[in-house]
Amino acid sequence: MFRSALSFIKREAVLSAAAALALLSMFLVPPDAQYAGYIDWNTLALLFSLMAVMKGYQRSGLFDYLGSLLLGHVRSTRGLLLVLVFLPFVFSMVITNDVSLITFVPFALIVLRLSGQERLLVPVVVMQTLAANLGSMLTPIGNPQNLYLYSRSGMSFGALCALMAPYVLLSGACLAGVILIRRPAAVAGVGAGVCAAPRSSRADRTPLYCSALFALCLLALFDALPPLAVAAATAAFLLAFDRPLLRAVDYSLLGTFIAFFIFIGNLGRLELFRSALSALLYGHEELVAVLASQVISNVPAALLLSGFTQDWPGLIVGCNLGGLGTLIASMASLISYRQVAGSRPAERGRYFLWFTAGNILLLAALLALSALI
């Protein structure tokens, strides 16, 4: 029993920490009727629906197939790098940064091996990780903290995109610049070697019904449908027709959100803590969000700080930029690290150095841009 509990804590460190904080806060503020108001059910409902849809697309091999089509036209290392890095950059705007990395990092490992370019593994995966975290900043559905802050702030879809567009454009320019200054070398087309194998007839229908469910998610995102109704429809459909996909949803992330909602709600009822954190945040929302993200990652930072400020633009920018920096600043970054550590253990130290250097340089550039805007 103890070993099982310890294994769960190691596997779900963020959820375990959030649950512990929620439990501790209950001793300060005993459970009562106000607890029900802590939880943002609309955000949870939309997050559940989007995660289910993206898992379905990923399982169908759709993203691998699209990437393979692009790689079929590649003839140089420069072109290879552009495709491998900008696939997660662009796709993360729609399918989230973690799904982009889960999909395209293993894809890159295969492509680099088939093309005889394994020496590029570390810089490519580092740039893919940066690309996914940076591209996902643009839209409300690019990452969990954006979805939550978008819901809390009442900001329009276009306003959030306009707010983050300068940072995304500069990020894309920096990534492209790093790739284009490399001297190109010839490389054989590798797209045909990594095209996804044909799926079963059942799985072939997955993109179709996932597209229908995604359309419902977009309607909920634009307030045309209630998010709870969309989540109920998604759950009912998958329960009837695709239970494996329903089981594949990341419920630990949903649990983490609920635990943090309870923790933040309780802290907000402690006058001393609320006053102190509000005073700390006032006028420094962006910087505090960036610094907090380095220690607790940007999703928990968004959840924690959102209860103590109304400067939504500053908080959104800070939590997005805060995904750069340490390895845990964005939990999605751990996906890439585990892939590299699992496939090339000897490269872990080199990867960490490249990752840290790239993150610090880009974070400095984006903070400088923020100071000018």
SVG drawing of the C-alpha trace seen along z (x, -y; Angstrom):
<svg xmlns="http://www.w3.org/2000/svg" viewBox="-26 -51 53 53">
<polyline fill="none" stroke="black" stroke-width="0.4" points="0.0,0.0 2.8,-2.4 4.8,-1.6 1.7,-2.1 1.0,-5.5 4.6,-6.6 4.5,-5.5 1.4,-7.5 2.9,-10.6 6.0,-10.3 3.9,-9.8 1.5,-12.6 3.7,-15.0 1.7,-18.2 -1.7,-16.6 -0.4,-15.3 1.1,-18.7 -2.2,-20.4 -4.2,-17.9 -2.0,-18.4 -2.3,-22.1 -6.1,-21.9 -6.2,-19.5 -4.0,-21.8 -6.2,-24.8 -9.2,-23.0 -7.8,-23.1 -7.7,-26.9 -11.1,-27.2 -13.4,-24.2 -15.6,-23.0 -18.9,-24.9 -21.4,-25.9 -19.0,-28.4 -16.7,-25.6 -19.1,-25.0 -18.5,-28.5 -14.7,-28.0 -14.7,-25.8 -14.9,-27.2 -17.0,-24.4 -17.2,-26.0 -13.4,-25.9 -13.2,-22.3 -16.0,-21.3 -14.3,-22.9 -10.9,-21.5 -12.3,-18.0 -14.0,-18.3 -10.8,-19.7 -8.6,-17.0 -10.9,-14.2 -10.9,-15.7 -7.2,-16.1 -6.5,-12.6 -8.8,-11.3 -6.9,-13.3 -3.6,-12.1 -4.7,-8.5 -5.9,-8.6 -2.4,-9.5 -3.7,-12.6 -0.9,-14.9 1.8,-12.4 0.3,-12.0 0.2,-15.7 3.8,-16.1 4.8,-13.3 3.3,-15.0 5.3,-18.1 8.5,-16.1 8.1,-14.4 9.2,-17.7 12.2,-18.3 15.7,-18.1 18.0,-19.9 18.7,-20.0 17.4,-23.6 14.1,-22.5 14.0,-19.5 14.6,-21.7 11.9,-24.2 9.3,-21.5 10.2,-19.7 10.2,-22.9 7.3,-24.7 5.0,-21.7 4.6,-22.0 4.8,-25.8 1.7,-26.0 -0.2,-23.0 0.1,-24.0 -2.1,-27.0 -5.0,-24.5 -4.1,-21.2 -2.3,-22.5 1.5,-22.5 1.5,-19.1 -0.3,-17.3 2.0,-18.9 5.1,-17.6 3.6,-14.2 3.0,-13.9 5.9,-15.6 8.9,-14.8 8.7,-11.0 8.0,-11.9 11.2,-14.0 13.2,-11.2 12.1,-8.8 12.7,-11.4 16.2,-12.2 17.1,-8.5 15.8,-7.8 17.6,-10.8 20.9,-10.1 20.7,-13.4 20.6,-12.1 23.4,-14.5 20.7,-17.2 18.5,-15.5 19.2,-17.7 18.9,-21.1 15.8,-19.9 13.9,-18.7 14.9,-21.8 13.6,-24.0 10.4,-21.9 9.8,-22.4 10.3,-26.1 8.1,-26.2 5.2,-24.4 5.3,-26.6 5.6,-29.7 3.1,-29.0 0.5,-27.9 0.6,-31.4 -1.5,-32.8 -4.9,-31.3 -7.2,-30.5 -7.0,-26.8 -3.3,-26.7 -2.6,-25.8 -4.5,-25.2 -3.6,-28.5 -4.8,-30.5 -8.1,-28.7 -8.6,-29.3 -7.6,-33.0 -9.6,-33.6 -12.7,-32.2 -12.0,-34.2 -11.2,-37.5 -14.1,-37.8 -11.7,-38.8 -12.8,-38.2 -11.0,-35.6 -9.6,-38.3 -8.4,-40.4 -6.4,-37.6 -4.9,-36.7 -4.0,-40.4 -2.4,-40.6 -0.1,-37.6 0.5,-38.1 3.7,-40.3 5.3,-37.8 4.4,-34.8 5.7,-36.7 9.0,-37.5 9.3,-34.0 8.7,-32.5 11.2,-35.0 13.8,-34.0 13.3,-30.3 13.4,-30.7 16.5,-32.9 18.4,-30.3 17.5,-27.7 18.2,-29.8 21.7,-30.9 22.7,-27.2 24.6,-26.1 22.2,-23.8 23.2,-20.2 21.5,-17.8 19.2,-15.2 17.0,-12.6 13.2,-13.1 12.0,-11.1 8.3,-11.8 7.3,-8.4 9.2,-6.6 7.2,-8.0 3.7,-8.1 1.2,-6.6 0.1,-3.1 -3.5,-2.7 -5.8,-2.4 -8.7,-0.1 -12.1,-1.1 -13.2,-2.2 -10.2,-4.4 -10.6,-5.9 -13.9,-7.5 -12.1,-9.1 -11.1,-12.4 -14.7,-12.7 -16.5,-12.6 -13.6,-14.5 -14.1,-17.3 -17.8,-17.4 -17.0,-17.5 -14.3,-20.1 -16.9,-22.3 -19.0,-22.1 -16.0,-23.1 -15.5,-26.2 -19.1,-27.1 -18.7,-26.9 -15.5,-28.9 -17.4,-31.7 -20.3,-31.4 -22.8,-30.0 -23.3,-26.8 -23.0,-26.1 -19.6,-24.4 -21.3,-22.0 -23.7,-20.9 -20.8,-20.3 -18.9,-18.3 -22.0,-16.2 -22.5,-15.6 -18.9,-14.6 -18.9,-12.3 -22.2,-10.7 -21.0,-10.1 -17.7,-8.6 -19.3,-6.5 -21.5,-5.0 -19.1,-4.8 -15.4,-5.1 -14.8,-4.3 -11.0,-3.9 -10.8,-7.5 -12.9,-8.5 -10.4,-6.7 -7.5,-8.4 -8.4,-11.9 -5.9,-13.4 -8.1,-13.4 -5.1,-14.2 -5.0,-17.7 -8.7,-18.1 -8.1,-17.0 -5.2,-19.4 -7.4,-22.3 -10.1,-21.3 -7.5,-21.0 -6.1,-24.4 -9.5,-26.0 -10.2,-24.8 -6.7,-25.9 -7.1,-29.4 -10.7,-29.8 -9.7,-29.1 -6.7,-31.4 -8.9,-34.1 -11.0,-34.0 -7.9,-34.6 -7.8,-38.4 -4.1,-38.6 -2.9,-36.4 -5.3,-38.1 -4.0,-41.5 -0.4,-40.5 -0.5,-38.8 -2.7,-41.5 -0.1,-44.1 2.7,-42.1 0.9,-41.7 -0.3,-45.3 1.6,-46.8 3.9,-43.8 1.5,-41.1 3.6,-40.1 6.9,-39.8 5.4,-38.0 3.7,-35.5 7.0,-34.9 8.9,-34.3 6.2,-32.1 6.1,-30.0 9.8,-29.1 9.0,-27.4 5.5,-26.0 5.0,-26.1 2.7,-28.4 -0.6,-26.6 -0.6,-26.6 0.7,-30.1 -2.2,-31.2 -4.7,-29.5 -3.1,-30.9 -2.6,-34.5 -5.9,-34.9 -7.7,-35.2 -5.8,-38.3 -5.6,-40.6 -7.8,-42.1 -5.0,-42.9 -5.8,-40.1 -3.5,-41.2 -0.5,-41.4 -1.3,-38.0 -1.9,-36.4 1.4,-37.7 3.3,-36.8 2.0,-33.2 2.7,-32.6 6.2,-34.0 6.7,-32.2 6.5,-29.0 10.1,-29.8 13.0,-29.4 13.3,-26.3 12.5,-22.8 9.3,-22.9 8.2,-26.4 5.9,-24.7 5.0,-21.1 4.8,-20.3 8.6,-20.8 9.0,-17.6 7.4,-15.6 10.3,-16.4 12.9,-15.8 11.5,-12.4 11.5,-11.5 15.2,-12.4 16.1,-10.8 14.4,-7.6 15.8,-7.3 19.3,-8.8 20.2,-8.8 23.7,-10.0 22.3,-13.2 20.4,-14.3 23.1,-16.7 23.7,-18.2 19.9,-18.6 19.5,-20.4 22.2,-22.9 20.8,-23.6 17.3,-23.8 18.3,-26.2 20.3,-28.5 17.6,-28.6 14.9,-29.4 16.8,-32.1 17.7,-33.9 14.1,-33.8 12.7,-34.8 15.0,-37.8 14.0,-38.8 10.3,-38.6 10.6,-40.5 12.5,-43.2 9.6,-43.3 7.1,-43.5 9.0,-46.5 8.7,-48.3 5.0,-47.6"/>
</svg>
